């Protein structure tokens, strides 16, 4: 019997799959350094970075995969990646 070609896991975004439990590194947001530019929210591939009432940004760790894109692209270096402790 030949193997099926394609994806073996159900496709979807982390909103459907709650991929936060897969994370190895977690982003930590420093509001003291943040310029509120929104780059982290704009570039997050899973859309899990949200703006609070004061204009600062924080991730929803239930859906954050820890890809590090927010940290890599933050112009003020206000996001750092820390190894997850489980």
C-alpha positions in Angstrom: 0.0 0.0 0.0 1.6 3.3 -1.0 1.9 6.2 1.5 -0.3 9.2 1.0 1.4 12.3 -0.1 1.0 15.5 1.9 0.6 16.7 5.5 -0.1 14.1 8.2 -1.2 16.6 10.8 -4.4 18.6 10.5 -3.4 21.9 8.9 -4.3 25.1 10.6 -3.1 28.0 12.6 -2.0 27.9 16.2 -5.4 29.4 17.1 -6.9 25.9 16.3 -4.0 23.9 17.6 -2.9 25.7 20.8 0.8 25.3 19.9 2.1 27.1 23.0 2.9 23.8 24.7 5.4 23.1 21.9 7.5 26.1 22.8 11.2 25.8 23.8 11.9 29.5 24.1 9.4 32.1 25.3 9.5 35.8 24.5 9.6 38.3 27.4 8.4 41.8 26.7 10.1 44.7 28.5 7.6 47.6 28.6 10.4 49.9 29.8 12.2 49.6 26.5 9.2 49.4 24.3 8.5 52.3 21.9 4.9 51.0 21.1 5.8 50.7 17.4 3.7 47.5 17.0 6.3 45.7 14.9 6.0 42.6 17.2 2.3 42.4 16.6 2.6 43.1 12.9 5.2 40.4 12.3 3.9 37.6 14.6 3.1 34.8 12.2 0.4 33.4 14.6 -1.2 36.7 15.5 -0.9 36.1 19.2 0.7 39.4 20.2 -1.9 41.8 21.4 -2.0 45.5 22.4 -3.1 46.3 26.0 -5.0 49.4 27.1 -1.8 51.4 27.5 -0.4 50.7 24.0 2.1 48.1 25.1 2.2 44.6 23.6 2.2 41.1 25.1 1.9 37.6 23.7 -0.8 35.1 24.4 1.4 32.2 25.6 -1.3 29.7 24.9 -0.7 30.2 21.1 2.9 31.5 21.0 5.2 28.9 19.4 8.4 30.8 20.5 9.6 31.4 17.0 11.6 34.5 18.1 10.5 36.7 15.2 9.2 39.4 17.6 12.6 39.5 19.4 14.7 39.5 16.2 12.8 42.4 14.6 12.1 44.6 17.7 14.0 47.9 16.9 14.4 48.7 20.6 15.4 45.2 21.7 12.5 45.2 24.1 11.7 41.5 23.4 14.1 38.8 24.6 13.9 35.0 24.3 14.2 32.9 27.4 14.4 29.1 27.6 11.1 27.7 28.7 11.0 26.0 32.1 8.5 23.1 32.1 
